Amino acid sequence: AAMMMAASILLGIEARLAKTDAMLLFMVVLCMGALARAYLPRHADEPDAHPAVPFAFWIALGIGVLLKGPLILMFIGLPIVTLVAIDRSTSWLKALRPLIGIPIFLLLVLPWFAAIVMRTGSTFFSDSIGGDMLSKVYSGQEGHGAPPCYFIVLFFFTFWPASLLAGMAVPGVWRDKWETPVKFLLAWLVPAWFVFELIITKLPHYVLPLYPAIAILLARAIET
């Protein structure tokens, strides 16, 4: 899966342009790795998750907010909400130690937001959230509007060459969709992808943080 990501055209471009989107991908992978350690059952002979895992989750989440605003909260929040809704259980979230982690998260992000408010008042938030983020939902901002299924079509070019394997993986993923690891990966991938297909403004890198889930599903198909 890591080789597929490293070879993908989209990640290669984003990394060489040194954009925040490549760093956002890194933070999402850290968060989802920690979520996986909390959610997936471990074998009896497998050691417990390292105590630093919850801290890595909350620190990565905070850095993600500082990088791209609340976008990472969608990438991480939608899988959590989906898994909780399917399993009707929140017990696994205790492994993330939210009582300790949330204060760490707030300690990272609140000073920056406080500094912005002191400097610009509410202007920054009204412009960035209302003028920039929400306008992408219902209008093609800066001429980047596109219809639904745009990202599905583009995937075969942006995830090249591993996208050639996508058709091979689909039957197995559908068959095993309720197995815990596959369910976790689909919760990472499907809800956020659906949201991006619905919004009007579309740029290729929007779905980059979802590509690791696809890469792991493809690697699983090869392995099985």
C-alpha positions in Angstrom: 0.0 0.0 0.0 2.9 2.4 0.8 4.5 1.6 -2.6 1.2 2.4 -4.3 0.9 5.7 -2.5 4.6 6.6 -3.3 4.1 5.8 -6.9 0.8 7.6 -7.4 0.9 10.7 -9.7 -1.2 12.9 -7.4 0.9 12.4 -4.3 4.1 12.9 -6.4 2.8 16.2 -7.7 1.6 17.5 -4.3 4.8 16.5 -2.5 7.0 18.2 -5.1 4.9 21.4 -5.0 5.4 21.3 -1.2 1.8 22.2 -0.6 0.0 21.8 2.7 -2.2 19.1 1.1 0.7 16.6 1.3 1.2 17.4 5.0 -2.6 17.1 5.6 -2.4 13.6 4.1 0.4 12.8 6.6 -1.7 14.0 9.5 -4.8 12.1 8.4 -2.7 8.9 8.1 -1.4 9.4 11.6 -4.9 10.0 12.9 -6.4 7.0 11.1 -3.6 4.8 12.2 -4.3 5.7 15.8 -8.1 5.1 15.2 -7.3 1.7 13.7 -5.3 0.7 16.8 -8.3 1.7 18.9 -11.0 0.1 16.7 -9.5 -3.1 15.3 -9.4 -6.2 17.6 -5.9 -7.4 18.5 -4.7 -11.0 18.6 -3.9 -12.5 22.0 -0.2 -12.5 21.3 -0.2 -9.0 19.9 1.1 -6.2 22.3 -1.3 -3.5 23.4 -1.1 -0.2 21.6 1.8 2.0 22.6 0.8 4.7 25.2 1.9 7.4 22.8 -0.8 6.4 20.2 -3.6 8.5 21.7 -1.3 11.5 22.0 -0.2 11.1 18.4 -3.8 11.2 17.4 -4.7 14.4 19.1 -1.4 16.1 18.2 -1.8 15.2 14.5 -5.4 16.4 14.6 -4.3 19.7 16.0 -1.6 20.1 13.4 -4.1 19.2 10.7 -6.4 22.0 11.9 -3.5 24.5 11.9 -2.6 23.4 8.4 -6.0 23.4 6.6 -8.6 24.6 9.1 -11.5 22.3 10.1 -11.1 20.1 7.0 -9.3 17.3 8.9 -12.2 17.1 11.3 -14.4 15.9 8.4 -11.8 13.3 7.3 -11.6 11.9 10.9 -15.1 12.7 12.1 -17.0 11.0 9.3 -15.3 7.6 9.8 -15.9 7.8 13.6 -19.6 8.7 13.1 -20.1 6.0 10.5 -18.5 3.2 12.7 -20.4 4.3 15.8 -23.7 4.3 13.8 -23.0 0.9 12.3 -21.8 -0.8 15.5 -24.0 1.2 17.9 -21.0 1.4 20.3 -18.6 4.1 21.4 -16.6 2.0 23.8 -13.6 1.7 21.4 -13.2 5.5 21.5 -12.0 5.3 25.1 -8.7 4.0 23.9 -8.0 7.5 22.4 -8.2 9.0 26.0 -10.4 12.0 25.0 -10.3 13.4 28.6 -6.5 14.0 28.2 -6.4 14.3 24.4 -9.0 17.1 23.9 -7.2 19.5 26.2 -4.0 18.8 24.3 -5.8 19.5 21.0 -7.3 22.7 22.3 -3.9 23.8 23.7 -2.5 23.4 20.1 -5.2 25.2 18.2 -6.7 27.8 20.5 -3.7 30.1 20.7 -3.6 30.5 17.0 -7.4 31.2 16.8 -7.1 33.7 19.7 -4.3 35.5 17.9 -6.4 35.7 14.7 -9.3 37.1 16.6 -7.2 39.7 18.4 -5.7 40.7 15.0 -8.7 40.7 12.7 -11.8 40.2 14.9 -14.3 38.1 13.2 -13.3 39.1 9.6 -11.0 36.1 9.1 -13.6 33.5 10.1 -16.4 35.1 8.0 -14.1 35.3 5.0 -12.5 31.8 5.3 -15.6 29.8 6.4 -18.4 31.8 4.9 -16.7 33.3 1.9 -14.3 30.5 0.9 -15.3 27.2 2.4 -19.1 27.3 2.1 -19.0 28.9 -1.3 -17.2 25.8 -2.6 -20.2 23.7 -1.6 -22.8 25.5 -3.8 -20.7 27.2 -6.5 -17.8 26.4 -8.7 -15.2 28.6 -7.1 -12.6 30.1 -9.4 -13.9 28.1 -12.3 -13.3 24.7 -10.7 -16.9 23.4 -10.8 -17.5 19.8 -11.9 -20.3 17.3 -11.9 -20.7 14.3 -9.6 -18.4 11.3 -10.4 -15.6 13.7 -11.3 -13.3 12.2 -8.7 -14.1 8.6 -9.7 -13.1 9.3 -13.3 -10.0 11.3 -12.3 -8.9 8.5 -9.9 -7.8 6.3 -12.7 -5.3 9.0 -13.8 -4.3 10.5 -10.4 -3.7 7.1 -8.7 -1.9 5.6 -11.7 -0.4 3.0 -11.9 -2.1 1.3 -8.9 -5.5 2.4 -10.2 -5.2 -0.5 -12.8 -5.9 -2.9 -9.9 -9.1 -1.2 -8.7 -11.4 -3.4 -10.7 -9.8 -6.6 -9.3 -10.3 -5.4 -5.7 -14.0 -4.4 -6.0 -15.6 -7.9 -5.8 -13.6 -8.9 -2.7 -14.3 -5.6 -0.9 -18.0 -6.0 -1.6 -18.0 -9.6 -0.4 -16.1 -8.8 2.8 -17.6 -5.4 3.5 -18.8 -6.3 7.0 -15.4 -7.7 8.1 -13.9 -5.4 10.7 -10.8 -4.2 8.8 -12.7 -3.7 5.5 -15.5 -1.9 7.3 -13.0 0.4 8.9 -11.4 1.3 5.5 -14.8 1.8 3.9 -15.8 4.1 6.7 -12.6 6.1 6.0 -13.2 6.2 2.3 -16.9 6.2 1.3 -18.6 9.0 3.4 -16.0 11.7 2.7 -15.8 10.7 -1.0 -19.5 11.0 -1.3 -19.3 14.5 0.3 -16.7 15.7 -2.2 -18.7 14.3 -5.1 -21.7 16.4 -4.0 -20.0 19.8 -3.6 -19.7 21.9 -6.7 -16.1 23.0 -6.5 -13.7 20.1 -7.2 -9.9 20.0 -7.4 -8.0 16.7 -7.8 -6.2 16.9 -4.5 -9.4 17.1 -2.4 -9.6 13.3 -2.1 -5.9 12.7 -1.6 -6.3 11.9 2.2 -8.7 9.0 1.1 -6.2 7.3 -1.2 -4.4 5.4 1.6 -7.7 3.5 2.3 -7.9 2.6 -1.3 -4.2 1.5 -1.4 -4.7 -0.8 1.7 -7.9 -2.3 0.1 -5.9 -3.0 -3.1 -3.0 -4.4 -1.2 -5.5 -6.7 0.6 -6.9 -7.9 -2.7 -3.4 -8.7 -3.9 -2.5 -10.5 -0.7 -5.7 -12.7 -0.7 
